[in-house]
Amino acid sequence: MRDRTQSGSRYTDPVNAENGANAEQVPTKRRRRPEKTVEITDPKAIRALAHAARLEVISELYESQLSRTATELAAQTGLTPSAMSYHLRALQKWGIVVPAETTGDARERRWKAAGTDFNIVSGSSVASPELAVVDLELDVFRRRALAYSRARNELRARGEASDSSAAMILASKLLYLTMEQRVELNSRIDEILRDYELEDPASIPSGAERMATMWSLIPDDRSPGLST
């Protein structure tokens, strides 16, 4: 996603910048709302997701649980509003997004996530189309990291204090897990992340900044070479 520096020292997302600036000064409330998972199993639908802009739209709408217009999403992804409208209609076709109630200016349709969570479920085909989606997700993460790095370097160039290096964390670890342990670990990580999701996405606590997270668990069946 496209990101920028706000007020000289804040790195945030342009679409949510206004929400953050006008957020109520209230204690943090974590998400406790009815869950509705949208699962995509059709290979054609999975292939339809293999587009960076569409993945960014899914991420924005599902994670924020707020409605957006095509114009707002276009500004975030760098597309034209007409191109974004095309992608939104394609996502609607597969039941991923749905029209939202219009508030204020009714001249442009608003869109929202069709559920609270989104999963891609596929078979064991070697040429799995979800691999293209994974590649694009990694690219989105890479663009976020580069945008943050540029914003931090701009602060340093101006002689302003930059964020702590701990603001961006990337860690990896090799584990040996049984199938039961994989399921348990994924469930525990998911539970922890949910504990930090806002109950009301429109009310951002004072001092909170939007952070992108990524959790991955991939079998590594390569046999390490033995040296003597």
NORNORVEN-V296673 format. One record per backbone hydrogen bond with DSSP energy under -1.0 kcal/mol. CO is the residue of the C=O (numbers start at 1). NH is the residue of the N-H. E is the energy in kcal/mol with one decimal. If there is no record, write none. Layout:
# NORNORVEN-V296673
co: (CO & CO)
nh: (NH & NH)
e: (E & E)
This chain:
# NORNORVEN-V296673
co: (4 & 6 & 6 & 10 & 12 & 16 & 17 & 18 & 24 & 29 & 36 & 36 & 38 & 40 & 42 & 43 & 44 & 47 & 49 & 51 & 52 & 53 & 54 & 55 & 56 & 57 & 58 & 59 & 60 & 61 & 68 & 69 & 70 & 71 & 72 & 73 & 74 & 74 & 76 & 80 & 81 & 82 & 83 & 84 & 85 & 86 & 87 & 88 & 89 & 91 & 92 & 96 & 98 & 110 & 111 & 112 & 117 & 119 & 128 & 129 & 130 & 131 & 132 & 133 & 134 & 135 & 136 & 137 & 138 & 139 & 140 & 141 & 142 & 143 & 144 & 145 & 146 & 147 & 148 & 149 & 150 & 151 & 152 & 153 & 154 & 155 & 156 & 164 & 165 & 178 & 179 & 180 & 181 & 182 & 183 & 184 & 185 & 186 & 187 & 188 & 189 & 190 & 191 & 193 & 194 & 197 & 200 & 205)
nh: (12 & 9 & 10 & 6 & 4 & 20 & 21 & 22 & 26 & 199 & 116 & 117 & 119 & 121 & 46 & 47 & 48 & 50 & 51 & 55 & 56 & 57 & 58 & 59 & 60 & 61 & 62 & 63 & 64 & 65 & 111 & 73 & 74 & 75 & 76 & 77 & 78 & 79 & 2 & 84 & 85 & 86 & 87 & 88 & 89 & 90 & 91 & 92 & 93 & 96 & 95 & 114 & 112 & 100 & 68 & 98 & 38 & 40 & 131 & 132 & 134 & 135 & 136 & 137 & 138 & 139 & 140 & 141 & 142 & 143 & 144 & 145 & 146 & 147 & 148 & 149 & 150 & 151 & 152 & 153 & 154 & 155 & 156 & 157 & 158 & 160 & 159 & 167 & 168 & 182 & 183 & 184 & 185 & 186 & 187 & 188 & 189 & 190 & 191 & 192 & 193 & 194 & 195 & 196 & 197 & 31 & 203 & 208)
e: (-2.5 & -1.3 & -2.4 & -6.3 & -2.4 & -2.5 & -2.3 & -2.0 & -1.8 & -3.4 & -2.5 & -1.7 & -2.6 & -2.8 & -2.3 & -2.4 & -1.7 & -1.3 & -3.2 & -2.1 & -2.1 & -2.0 & -2.4 & -2.5 & -2.5 & -2.8 & -2.5 & -2.1 & -2.0 & -1.6 & -3.3 & -2.3 & -2.3 & -2.0 & -1.3 & -1.8 & -1.8 & -1.3 & -1.3 & -2.4 & -2.3 & -1.6 & -1.8 & -2.5 & -2.1 & -1.7 & -2.2 & -2.2 & -1.8 & -2.5 & -1.8 & -2.2 & -2.5 & -3.0 & -2.3 & -2.5 & -3.1 & -2.6 & -1.5 & -1.2 & -2.4 & -2.2 & -1.8 & -2.4 & -2.4 & -1.7 & -2.4 & -2.2 & -2.3 & -2.4 & -2.1 & -2.2 & -2.4 & -2.4 & -2.3 & -2.3 & -2.5 & -2.2 & -2.4 & -2.4 & -2.1 & -1.6 & -2.0 & -2.4 & -1.4 & -2.7 & -1.4 & -2.2 & -1.1 & -2.3 & -2.2 & -2.3 & -3.0 & -2.5 & -2.1 & -2.4 & -2.6 & -2.4 & -2.1 & -2.1 & -2.4 & -2.1 & -1.4 & -1.2 & -1.4 & -5.2 & -2.0 & -1.9)
